[in-house]
Amino acid sequence: MKEWYDSIKEAQSVDKLEEIRIAIFGKKGVLAVEFAKMKSASNEEKAQLAKDLNTYKSSLMNELTARKIILQTLELQELMKAQAIDVSLFSATSETGALHPVMETMDRIVEYFSAMNFSIKTGNMVEDDFNNFEALNLPKYHPARDMQDTFYFKDELLLRTHTSPVQIRTMMNTKPPIRMIAPGAVFRRDYDLTHTPMFHQVEGLLVDEEGKVSFANLKYILEDFLKYMFGDVKVRFRPSFFPFTEPSAEVDISCVFCKGEGCRVCSKTGWLEVLGCGIVDPNVFEAVKYENVSGYAFGLGVERFAMLIHQIGDLRALFEGDIKLLEQFQ
Ligand code: PHE
């Protein structure tokens, strides 16, 4: 019977141990056979045999239970080892996305003006003639409408050609003072190295009591903003024309490629045009029925900013979804 102790000690798995348990304690197991032998023994012998067999039985049972606990623990450890995950391993599918450079640039612009307490308006991409042109002092047949080649639907509907209609929508449904920016997509019938039919602008509008808003205010904030976006650049304002502002200006920064020396990108001028702006034309305030107010407005092209910040040569590269280009912005 001694060999059963050895088998228990040598058992290498819980399953094997269970087989041994059945062989010892099962209905036809060795103990059952031994107990059956007692029948033919004398009464005296019986008492002694029963005592021995019972001692033997309980000690085998103890051995078995002890071994079972050890084997279960070992098997659990094996399982945990097999299922362990090395969180420091690289995975083939661990590529992360990144913001498109245009959206990243837009976020930065919005970040600046939010910090300056401008609220964010979105307006509509499908606009009507009134908001996109008429109210912005661009009556029908006004030659300045040709500045922006428009996609038309029927019934006076069109795809907005700039974000300036958001100025109108905002003034039509809020009382002054106003301090807003409008980031969003705009559409023009244009396609070449520097134009795509869809691009993004950020519009700005500030309106307060008459006499409170000056060109100096506009100049100050735009200079500060451009330095925030482009770092240490020179900024200059050039007189220009927009129907919805008077006076109007275009704003240049010193060329970020040649630092103002003159290169191919800035056409040897040393300057890059980045913004349109001006003092809100009284006709615009009249169209939205505002009285005794003054204000400034500005508008910029986000793609142009992104190209200058990231030194991208061809505007169309921003819209081709080329993964090689986009991966550089992770
Ligand atoms: N809406 C003008 C454009 O698209 C930009 C602009 C906005 C100019 C506001 C002045 C004031 O060209």
Residues whose N, C-alpha, C, O or C-beta is under 5 A from the ligand:
A	BS01	LIG	T161 H162 S164 F242 T245 G276 C277 G278 A297 F298 G299
